[in-house]
Amino acid sequence: MSQASTPELIDIQGLPAVRLRARDGAQATVLLQGAQVLSWTPAGGPERLYVSEQSAYTEGQPVRGGVPVIFPQFEKRGPLQRHGFARNKPWTLLRSEVGRDDALAVLRLCDDEATRAAWPHAFALELTVAVGGGRLDLELEVEHTGPADAEPFSFMAALHTYLRVREVEEARLKGLRGLDFQDCTRPGSPLQPEPSAALAIGDETDRIYFGASQPLVLEEPHRGLVIESQQFPDVVVWNPWEAKCAAMADMPALGFRRMLCVEAAVIGEPVALQPGEQWWGRQSLVAD
């Protein structure tokens, strides 16, 4: 049994981060910029998140990989910058601690002059990251902090999770069968139901599945990962494949073989909040 350590503030290529280590040895690392989880190692296991070794650690820019927080817009589905601004902003570390069963950190982002210039609403986001045993739990809370007479706002959100795989063509994602999905590689194409009990990746994949209510299972030879979510009704599955990956300055040419994004999201029906109202969504990864 590993001895617990208190969470520590560290520097990753010039950017501040908090490193969490549970009593059983499970670990996670979270950048304060974007509240972006960069690393997750279950107790006694290998790294399960993918981060490109060619990522640029630049102030105001997300790192390629880990779990960027998408808010208040997904992709280009609105007037804001792609994927919104939360992943680019410095968050405040409210607290971090080691408990009996896990280690956790709570980070917060509030509106400021720059966010209000782009999106004129008062808000507060909190991301709670908890790691222990074979689990990584991420909970995102959104609050409308404007006065009682303020306009309501609506938002999209996602936890843009880059999962590390040994070989993407050998991985199978189960639990999507029958769900309607939008194929974003074919703009304008109609929704269609997923026919496969086990989705295989053999080409560029960019899909949004709507109305997911059951856990997903990512299976690889000799290991698996259960992906659970609450109040995130949609799932994004993304892999850039060979041509797009090679064109990315922050990805190695064959990096697509080592990653698969499976993202808990709310996209199809944005969440609307009145002043004083809150919403939360959770994603849990459970390694075997």
Residue frames as qw, qx, qy, qz and C-alpha x, y, z in Angstrom:
[[0.000, 0.888, 0.459, 0.000, 0.00, 0.00, 0.00],
 [0.411, 0.435, -0.022, 0.800, 1.42, 3.36, -1.05],
 [0.259, -0.496, -0.454, 0.694, 1.61, 6.12, 1.50],
 [0.200, 0.876, 0.419, 0.128, -0.64, 9.08, 0.80],
 [0.410, -0.065, -0.005, 0.910, 0.93, 12.38, -0.06],
 [0.154, 0.717, 0.339, -0.589, -0.62, 15.81, 0.13],
 [0.582, 0.720, 0.309, 0.219, -1.49, 17.32, -3.25],
 [0.480, -0.466, 0.154, 0.727, 1.38, 19.39, -4.56],
 [0.398, 0.882, 0.038, -0.250, 1.61, 22.37, -6.86],
 [0.686, -0.147, 0.471, 0.535, 4.06, 21.70, -9.67],
 [0.237, 0.712, -0.242, -0.615, 5.25, 23.38, -12.85],
 [0.734, 0.238, 0.597, 0.219, 4.76, 21.71, -16.23],
 [0.487, 0.310, 0.378, 0.724, 6.74, 23.52, -18.92],
 [0.087, 0.139, -0.037, 0.986, 5.97, 26.87, -17.34],
 [0.511, -0.404, -0.320, -0.688, 2.32, 26.23, -16.48],
 [0.281, -0.294, 0.705, -0.581, 1.14, 25.61, -12.90],
 [0.688, -0.112, -0.621, -0.358, -0.57, 22.31, -12.10],
 [0.574, -0.445, 0.507, -0.464, -1.70, 20.27, -9.11],
 [0.479, 0.204, -0.849, -0.088, -0.64, 16.65, -8.70],
 [0.743, -0.333, 0.207, -0.543, -2.97, 14.32, -6.81],
 [0.423, 0.236, -0.874, 0.045, -1.98, 10.99, -5.32],
 [0.779, -0.414, -0.110, -0.458, -4.41, 8.76, -3.44],
 [0.573, -0.557, 0.570, -0.191, -3.42, 6.45, -0.60],
 [0.897, 0.082, 0.434, 0.028, -3.44, 3.44, -2.94],
 [0.475, -0.271, 0.508, 0.665, -1.10, 5.12, -5.44],
 [0.385, 0.685, 0.553, 0.277, -3.66, 6.26, -8.02],
 [0.293, -0.424, 0.034, 0.856, -2.59, 9.62, -9.46],
 [0.370, 0.778, 0.445, 0.244, -3.85, 12.51, -11.55],
 [0.351, -0.254, 0.042, 0.900, -2.33, 15.79, -12.70],
 [0.187, 0.828, 0.527, 0.044, -4.47, 18.86, -13.43],
 [0.340, 0.240, 0.086, 0.905, -3.32, 22.07, -15.11],
 [0.022, 0.564, 0.449, -0.693, -4.73, 25.21, -13.57],
 [0.236, 0.328, -0.366, -0.838, -5.04, 26.58, -17.08],
 [0.572, 0.038, -0.565, -0.593, -8.35, 25.24, -18.34],
 [0.683, -0.273, 0.535, -0.415, -8.67, 22.90, -15.32],
 [0.765, 0.406, -0.422, -0.269, -7.32, 20.37, -17.82],
 [0.835, -0.350, 0.424, -0.015, -6.57, 16.89, -16.53],
 [0.365, 0.711, -0.564, -0.210, -3.29, 15.84, -18.17],
 [0.332, 0.293, -0.893, 0.086, -2.61, 12.50, -16.56],
 [0.779, -0.302, 0.211, -0.508, -4.46, 9.65, -14.86],
 [0.411, 0.282, -0.865, 0.047, -2.81, 6.48, -13.65],
 [0.812, -0.415, -0.181, -0.369, -5.07, 4.03, -11.79],
 [0.549, -0.620, 0.541, -0.145, -3.60, 2.30, -8.74],
 [0.653, -0.221, 0.707, 0.160, -1.06, -0.23, -9.98],
 [0.678, 0.548, 0.476, 0.117, -1.82, 0.53, -13.61],
 [0.477, 0.079, 0.302, 0.822, -0.41, 2.42, -16.59],
 [0.115, 0.318, -0.010, -0.941, -1.28, 5.89, -17.88],
 [0.343, 0.469, 0.813, 0.035, -4.82, 5.92, -19.35],
 [0.273, 0.890, 0.188, -0.313, -5.00, 9.41, -20.86],
 [0.701, 0.323, 0.266, 0.578, -3.30, 10.47, -24.08],
 [0.040, -0.930, 0.037, 0.364, -1.28, 13.68, -24.30],
 [0.748, 0.615, -0.024, 0.247, 0.70, 14.42, -27.44],
 [0.705, -0.376, 0.033, 0.600, 4.43, 14.68, -26.88],
 [0.362, 0.276, 0.270, 0.849, 4.38, 17.55, -29.40],
 [0.174, -0.859, -0.480, -0.040, 1.90, 19.63, -27.40],
 [0.260, 0.470, -0.154, 0.829, 2.76, 23.27, -26.92],
 [0.407, -0.608, -0.568, 0.376, 2.43, 24.40, -23.30],
 [0.185, 0.302, 0.129, 0.926, 1.45, 27.97, -24.00],
 [0.077, 0.350, 0.532, -0.768, -0.45, 30.42, -21.84],
 [0.460, 0.413, 0.075, -0.782, -3.99, 30.82, -23.16],
 [0.607, 0.304, -0.588, -0.440, -3.89, 27.68, -25.30],
 [0.899, -0.237, 0.249, -0.271, -5.14, 24.17, -24.43],
 [0.223, -0.456, 0.844, 0.174, -2.74, 21.24, -24.45],
 [0.665, 0.204, -0.528, -0.486, -3.40, 18.56, -27.08],
 [0.556, -0.038, -0.827, 0.068, -4.78, 15.70, -25.02],
 [0.029, -0.060, -0.704, 0.707, -5.95, 14.91, -21.51],
 [0.009, -0.649, -0.761, 0.003, -9.40, 16.28, -20.71],
 [0.047, 0.122, 0.056, 0.990, -10.04, 19.86, -21.90],
 [0.144, 0.539, 0.681, -0.475, -13.24, 21.45, -20.52],
 [0.096, 0.313, 0.548, 0.770, -15.54, 22.66, -23.30],
 [0.086, -0.755, -0.579, 0.297, -17.83, 25.58, -22.35],
 [0.505, 0.291, 0.563, -0.586, -20.07, 27.40, -23.28],
 [0.678, 0.552, -0.166, -0.456, -20.00, 26.32, -26.93],
 [0.783, -0.107, 0.580, 0.195, -19.14, 23.05, -28.62],
 [0.582, 0.225, 0.517, 0.586, -16.97, 23.20, -31.74],
 [0.060, 0.008, 0.220, 0.974, -18.24, 25.96, -34.06],
 [0.160, -0.566, -0.781, -0.209, -21.90, 25.58, -33.08],
 [0.219, -0.882, -0.344, 0.237, -22.32, 29.24, -32.19],
 [0.300, 0.925, -0.032, 0.232, -20.67, 32.65, -32.48],
 [0.488, -0.800, 0.341, 0.070, -17.81, 32.11, -30.03],
 [0.158, 0.617, -0.761, -0.125, -14.32, 30.76, -30.59],
 [0.737, 0.068, -0.642, -0.200, -14.17, 27.05, -31.29],
 [0.650, -0.237, -0.682, 0.239, -15.07, 25.05, -28.17],
 [0.400, -0.880, -0.217, -0.133, -15.61, 28.23, -26.15],
 [0.168, 0.794, -0.373, 0.450, -13.20, 29.89, -23.76],
 [0.755, -0.606, 0.165, -0.190, -13.11, 27.77, -20.57],
 [0.954, -0.008, 0.047, 0.297, -10.24, 25.58, -21.76],
 [0.534, 0.556, -0.075, 0.633, -8.05, 28.64, -22.41],
 [0.248, -0.817, 0.085, -0.514, -8.56, 30.51, -19.13],
 [0.261, 0.256, -0.765, 0.529, -6.63, 30.25, -15.85],
 [0.655, -0.542, -0.444, -0.282, -8.79, 28.60, -13.16],
 [0.227, -0.634, 0.501, -0.544, -8.43, 29.04, -9.40],
 [0.541, -0.043, -0.827, 0.145, -7.58, 26.04, -7.25],
 [0.526, -0.625, -0.033, -0.575, -10.14, 26.22, -4.42],
 [0.628, -0.520, 0.527, -0.239, -8.95, 23.18, -2.48],
 [0.715, 0.312, -0.620, -0.083, -7.11, 19.89, -2.81],
 [0.547, -0.484, 0.552, -0.403, -6.92, 17.07, -0.31],
 [0.418, 0.171, -0.888, -0.085, -6.25, 13.38, 0.23],
 [0.722, -0.307, 0.168, -0.597, -9.04, 11.37, 1.84],
 [0.670, -0.253, 0.685, -0.135, -9.37, 7.77, 2.91],
 [0.749, 0.299, 0.587, 0.066, -10.37, 6.50, -0.54],
 [0.566, 0.657, 0.286, 0.407, -9.30, 9.19, -3.00],
 [0.328, -0.362, -0.004, 0.873, -7.49, 12.42, -3.66],
 [0.272, 0.765, 0.553, 0.187, -9.35, 15.38, -5.10],
 [0.228, -0.173, 0.041, 0.957, -9.05, 18.92, -6.34],
 [0.205, 0.797, 0.560, -0.096, -11.73, 21.56, -6.91],
 [0.315, -0.075, 0.245, 0.914, -11.08, 24.32, -9.44],
 [0.181, 0.773, 0.515, -0.324, -13.21, 27.36, -10.24],
 [0.272, 0.129, 0.369, 0.879, -13.63, 29.79, -13.14],
 [0.127, 0.732, 0.500, -0.445, -15.80, 32.92, -13.05],
 [0.439, 0.782, 0.306, 0.321, -16.71, 35.47, -15.68],
 [0.407, -0.495, 0.024, 0.768, -14.40, 38.41, -16.20],
 [0.233, 0.703, -0.071, -0.669, -14.17, 41.39, -18.52],
 [0.078, 0.353, -0.772, -0.522, -12.80, 39.27, -21.37],
 [0.111, 0.252, 0.959, 0.065, -15.47, 36.56, -21.15],
 [0.222, 0.672, 0.521, -0.477, -18.28, 39.12, -20.85],
 [0.164, 0.580, -0.339, -0.722, -17.03, 40.87, -23.99],
 [0.175, 0.150, -0.867, -0.441, -17.52, 37.62, -25.91],
 [0.423, -0.381, -0.805, -0.167, -20.44, 36.16, -23.95],
 [0.114, -0.461, 0.199, -0.857, -22.32, 38.72, -21.82],
 [0.771, -0.453, -0.344, -0.285, -23.30, 36.56, -18.85],
 [0.256, -0.621, 0.611, -0.418, -22.28, 36.12, -15.22],
 [0.932, -0.021, -0.332, -0.147, -21.35, 32.53, -14.44],
 [0.325, -0.635, 0.685, -0.147, -19.25, 30.29, -12.23],
 [0.860, 0.193, -0.457, -0.122, -17.82, 26.92, -13.22],
 [0.473, -0.593, 0.627, -0.180, -16.42, 24.35, -10.80],
 [0.795, 0.271, -0.532, -0.110, -14.61, 21.18, -11.81],
 [0.648, -0.535, 0.499, -0.212, -14.04, 18.52, -9.18],
 [0.650, 0.428, -0.627, -0.047, -11.40, 15.92, -10.02],
 [0.692, -0.469, 0.471, -0.281, -11.25, 12.80, -7.82],
 [0.638, 0.417, -0.643, -0.070, -8.88, 9.86, -8.27],
 [0.476, -0.418, 0.693, -0.346, -8.61, 6.61, -6.35],
 [0.730, 0.065, 0.678, -0.059, -8.33, 2.90, -7.06],
 [0.423, 0.170, 0.693, 0.559, -9.26, 2.34, -10.68],
 [0.150, 0.823, 0.547, 0.034, -11.50, 5.43, -10.94],
 [0.204, -0.043, 0.047, 0.977, -11.26, 8.95, -12.25],
 [0.042, 0.745, 0.661, -0.071, -14.35, 11.06, -11.51],
 [0.173, 0.048, 0.128, 0.975, -14.88, 14.47, -13.10],
 [0.014, 0.728, 0.674, -0.126, -17.83, 16.63, -12.13],
 [0.178, 0.202, 0.179, 0.946, -18.56, 19.95, -13.84],
 [0.037, -0.704, -0.618, 0.350, -20.92, 22.44, -12.19],
 [0.167, 0.348, 0.292, 0.875, -22.31, 25.53, -13.91],
 [0.118, -0.654, -0.587, 0.461, -24.06, 28.35, -12.05],
 [0.150, 0.708, 0.297, 0.623, -25.81, 31.46, -13.36],
 [0.450, -0.373, -0.425, 0.691, -24.48, 34.08, -10.94],
 [0.053, 0.363, 0.224, 0.903, -26.22, 37.09, -12.44],
 [0.237, 0.048, 0.451, -0.859, -28.77, 39.24, -10.55],
 [0.411, 0.351, 0.788, -0.295, -32.42, 38.22, -10.39],
 [0.490, 0.737, 0.181, -0.429, -33.35, 40.44, -13.35],
 [0.090, -0.521, 0.688, 0.498, -30.53, 39.15, -15.60],
 [0.740, 0.327, -0.339, -0.480, -31.26, 37.33, -18.82],
 [0.908, -0.166, 0.385, -0.017, -31.14, 33.53, -18.74],
 [0.209, 0.651, -0.649, -0.334, -28.33, 31.88, -20.66],
 [0.980, 0.094, 0.129, -0.120, -27.93, 28.57, -22.43],
 [0.067, -0.720, 0.676, 0.143, -24.74, 26.60, -22.96],
 [0.935, 0.187, -0.300, -0.034, -23.18, 23.49, -24.37],
 [0.353, -0.723, 0.582, -0.120, -20.45, 21.61, -22.52],
 [0.943, 0.184, -0.279, -0.002, -18.17, 18.60, -22.88],
 [0.561, -0.644, 0.504, 0.128, -15.33, 16.82, -21.18],
 [0.660, 0.652, -0.322, -0.190, -13.12, 16.29, -24.23],
 [0.716, -0.494, 0.493, -0.014, -11.49, 13.08, -23.00],
 [0.542, 0.593, -0.582, -0.127, -8.48, 11.74, -24.91],
 [0.896, -0.310, 0.297, -0.109, -8.18, 8.07, -23.94],
 [0.026, 0.621, -0.757, -0.201, -4.84, 6.33, -24.43],
 [0.959, 0.127, 0.148, -0.206, -5.10, 3.10, -26.40],
 [0.608, -0.384, 0.591, 0.365, -2.39, 0.64, -27.34],
 [0.126, -0.018, 0.707, 0.695, -3.62, 0.37, -30.95],
 [0.433, 0.232, 0.195, -0.849, -6.81, 2.14, -31.98],
 [0.585, 0.178, -0.573, -0.545, -7.68, -0.40, -34.67],
 [0.401, -0.050, -0.904, 0.136, -7.80, -3.11, -32.01],
 [0.131, 0.115, 0.565, -0.806, -10.10, -1.13, -29.71],
 [0.210, -0.448, -0.754, -0.433, -13.88, -1.62, -29.63],
 [0.177, -0.064, 0.353, -0.916, -16.38, 0.80, -28.09],
 [0.225, -0.366, -0.890, -0.154, -19.55, -0.91, -26.85],
 [0.057, -0.516, -0.620, 0.589, -22.83, 0.62, -25.72],
 [0.129, 0.363, -0.150, -0.910, -23.74, 2.88, -28.65],
 [0.037, 0.189, 0.886, 0.423, -25.86, 0.47, -30.68],
 [0.022, -0.681, -0.727, -0.088, -29.22, 1.96, -31.71],
 [0.164, -0.720, -0.194, 0.646, -28.31, 5.55, -30.78],
 [0.487, 0.828, 0.219, 0.173, -28.83, 8.20, -33.44],
 [0.544, -0.482, 0.151, 0.670, -25.60, 9.90, -34.43],
 [0.382, 0.911, -0.018, -0.157, -24.49, 12.79, -36.58],
 [0.827, 0.051, 0.197, 0.525, -21.49, 12.08, -38.79],
 [0.074, -0.917, 0.024, 0.391, -19.52, 15.33, -38.63],
 [0.393, -0.292, 0.617, 0.617, -17.17, 14.16, -41.39],
 [0.132, 0.383, 0.727, 0.554, -20.16, 14.51, -43.73],
 [0.105, 0.243, 0.290, -0.919, -21.71, 17.94, -43.03],
 [0.520, 0.156, -0.165, -0.824, -25.42, 18.01, -43.70],
 [0.396, -0.009, -0.899, -0.185, -25.85, 14.25, -43.59],
 [0.656, -0.477, -0.174, -0.559, -29.00, 13.06, -41.76],
 [0.464, -0.451, 0.665, -0.373, -28.96, 11.39, -38.37],
 [0.755, 0.142, -0.594, -0.241, -28.62, 7.63, -38.52],
 [0.817, -0.509, 0.172, -0.208, -28.77, 4.86, -35.93],
 [0.049, -0.620, 0.783, 0.005, -25.57, 3.12, -34.88],
 [0.884, 0.094, -0.319, -0.329, -25.77, -0.44, -36.25],
 [0.597, 0.317, -0.683, 0.278, -22.73, -1.88, -34.47],
 [0.765, -0.600, -0.232, -0.010, -22.71, -3.51, -31.07],
 [0.659, -0.511, 0.138, 0.535, -18.98, -2.77, -30.95],
 [0.371, 0.925, -0.034, -0.072, -17.78, 0.33, -32.81],
 [0.792, -0.117, 0.229, 0.554, -14.43, -0.18, -34.52],
 [0.065, 0.904, -0.126, -0.402, -12.23, 2.71, -35.69],
 [0.744, 0.075, 0.489, 0.449, -10.72, 2.24, -39.14],
 [0.331, 0.550, 0.312, 0.700, -10.91, 5.73, -40.65],
 [0.005, -0.201, 0.213, -0.956, -11.44, 9.36, -39.65],
 [0.322, -0.550, -0.771, -0.011, -14.23, 9.35, -37.07],
 [0.014, -0.037, 0.253, -0.967, -16.12, 12.40, -35.80],
 [0.369, -0.439, -0.725, -0.382, -19.55, 11.52, -34.48],
 [0.269, -0.197, 0.440, -0.834, -22.02, 12.92, -31.97],
 [0.335, -0.297, -0.888, -0.108, -24.31, 10.30, -30.45],
 [0.328, -0.358, 0.089, -0.870, -27.50, 11.63, -28.88],
 [0.779, -0.326, -0.037, -0.535, -29.49, 10.33, -25.94],
 [0.582, 0.202, -0.754, 0.230, -26.90, 8.02, -24.42],
 [0.612, -0.591, 0.120, -0.512, -28.08, 6.67, -21.07],
 [0.975, -0.215, -0.018, 0.057, -26.10, 3.48, -20.55],
 [0.442, -0.702, 0.459, 0.318, -22.42, 3.05, -19.62],
 [0.698, 0.632, -0.324, -0.094, -19.96, 2.52, -22.46],
 [0.815, -0.398, 0.367, 0.208, -17.15, -0.01, -22.46],
 [0.414, 0.779, -0.451, -0.135, -13.89, 0.51, -24.33],
 [0.932, -0.195, 0.299, 0.054, -12.37, -2.92, -24.88],
 [0.334, 0.737, -0.581, -0.086, -8.80, -3.64, -25.88],
 [0.826, 0.089, -0.550, 0.088, -6.89, -6.92, -25.82],
 [0.622, -0.126, -0.593, 0.496, -6.36, -7.82, -22.15],
 [0.134, -0.259, -0.432, 0.853, -7.89, -4.67, -20.66],
 [0.016, -0.671, -0.630, -0.391, -11.02, -2.56, -20.60],
 [0.075, -0.048, -0.264, 0.960, -12.41, 0.77, -19.47],
 [0.024, -0.680, -0.733, -0.007, -15.97, 1.56, -18.36],
 [0.088, 0.131, 0.060, 0.986, -17.17, 5.08, -19.20],
 [0.123, -0.649, -0.739, 0.133, -20.14, 6.32, -17.19],
 [0.071, 0.204, 0.026, 0.976, -21.84, 9.70, -17.28],
 [0.056, -0.644, -0.700, 0.305, -24.65, 11.53, -15.52],
 [0.133, 0.865, 0.268, -0.402, -26.55, 14.47, -16.99],
 [0.033, 0.521, -0.561, -0.642, -24.34, 14.47, -20.06],
 [0.783, 0.312, 0.414, -0.343, -26.84, 13.03, -22.58],
 [0.712, 0.678, -0.161, -0.093, -24.54, 13.01, -25.62],
 [0.763, -0.365, 0.401, 0.352, -21.30, 11.25, -26.52],
 [0.430, 0.821, -0.313, -0.209, -18.65, 12.46, -28.98],
 [0.867, -0.143, 0.384, 0.284, -16.34, 9.88, -30.56],
 [0.360, 0.909, -0.183, -0.108, -13.37, 11.34, -32.41],
 [0.716, -0.307, 0.419, 0.467, -10.18, 10.17, -34.07],
 [0.237, 0.781, -0.197, -0.544, -8.51, 12.34, -36.76],
 [0.918, 0.245, 0.276, 0.144, -6.91, 9.37, -38.54],
 [0.751, -0.061, 0.216, 0.621, -3.83, 9.56, -40.69],
 [0.366, 0.569, 0.258, 0.690, -4.22, 12.57, -42.98],
 [0.251, -0.881, -0.123, -0.382, -5.62, 15.03, -40.44],
 [0.762, -0.600, 0.025, 0.244, -3.25, 13.87, -37.73],
 [0.712, 0.077, 0.179, 0.674, -0.24, 14.41, -39.98],
 [0.184, 0.678, 0.216, 0.678, -1.43, 17.97, -40.64],
 [0.495, -0.848, -0.156, -0.107, -1.59, 18.85, -36.93],
 [0.313, 0.706, -0.455, 0.443, 1.49, 20.67, -35.71],
 [0.358, -0.524, 0.580, -0.510, 0.95, 19.44, -32.14],
 [0.925, -0.057, 0.300, -0.228, 0.50, 15.74, -32.99],
 [0.281, -0.397, 0.797, 0.359, 3.05, 13.15, -34.12],
 [0.417, 0.226, -0.582, -0.661, 2.21, 11.68, -37.51],
 [0.509, -0.119, -0.838, -0.154, 1.11, 8.35, -36.03],
 [0.125, -0.107, 0.600, -0.783, -0.37, 9.76, -32.82],
 [0.670, -0.048, -0.141, -0.728, -3.89, 8.87, -33.98],
 [0.699, 0.038, -0.711, -0.069, -3.05, 5.21, -33.37],
 [0.369, -0.023, -0.725, 0.581, -2.58, 5.81, -29.64],
 [0.153, 0.150, 0.410, -0.887, -5.73, 7.80, -28.85],
 [0.142, -0.491, -0.745, -0.429, -9.49, 7.80, -29.04],
 [0.168, -0.110, 0.282, -0.938, -11.64, 10.66, -27.79],
 [0.323, -0.499, -0.787, -0.165, -14.82, 9.55, -26.02],
 [0.045, 0.173, -0.229, 0.957, -16.42, 12.70, -24.65],
 [0.067, -0.608, -0.740, 0.281, -19.30, 13.18, -22.23],
 [0.088, 0.064, 0.223, 0.969, -21.25, 16.11, -23.68],
 [0.243, 0.675, 0.603, -0.349, -24.41, 18.17, -23.78],
 [0.159, -0.170, 0.476, 0.848, -24.80, 19.41, -27.34],
 [0.009, -0.387, -0.794, -0.469, -28.12, 18.48, -28.94],
 [0.301, -0.814, -0.421, -0.266, -30.24, 20.31, -26.37],
 [0.288, 0.403, -0.385, 0.779, -28.27, 23.12, -24.72],
 [0.387, -0.503, -0.665, 0.393, -28.90, 23.68, -21.02],
 [0.045, -0.690, -0.146, -0.707, -30.79, 26.87, -20.08],
 [0.457, -0.337, -0.589, 0.576, -30.25, 28.47, -16.68],
 [0.162, -0.890, -0.243, -0.350, -32.14, 31.29, -15.00],
 [0.067, 0.659, -0.459, 0.592, -30.31, 33.56, -12.54],
 [0.515, -0.454, 0.545, -0.481, -29.41, 31.59, -9.42],
 [0.971, 0.073, 0.071, -0.215, -29.87, 28.19, -11.08],
 [0.235, -0.592, 0.756, 0.150, -27.22, 25.48, -11.28],
 [0.925, 0.273, -0.165, -0.207, -26.49, 22.43, -13.44],
 [0.351, -0.599, 0.715, 0.079, -23.99, 19.63, -13.02],
 [0.902, 0.322, -0.222, -0.181, -22.73, 16.74, -15.12],
 [0.538, -0.585, 0.606, 0.015, -20.34, 13.92, -14.29],
 [0.795, 0.420, -0.426, -0.101, -18.07, 11.54, -16.16],
 [0.655, -0.537, 0.526, -0.076, -16.46, 8.54, -14.48],
 [0.639, 0.487, -0.588, -0.093, -13.73, 6.35, -15.96],
 [0.773, -0.418, 0.432, -0.203, -13.25, 2.95, -14.36],
 [0.414, 0.562, -0.703, -0.135, -10.25, 0.87, -15.41],
 [0.957, -0.226, 0.102, -0.148, -10.01, -2.89, -15.02]]
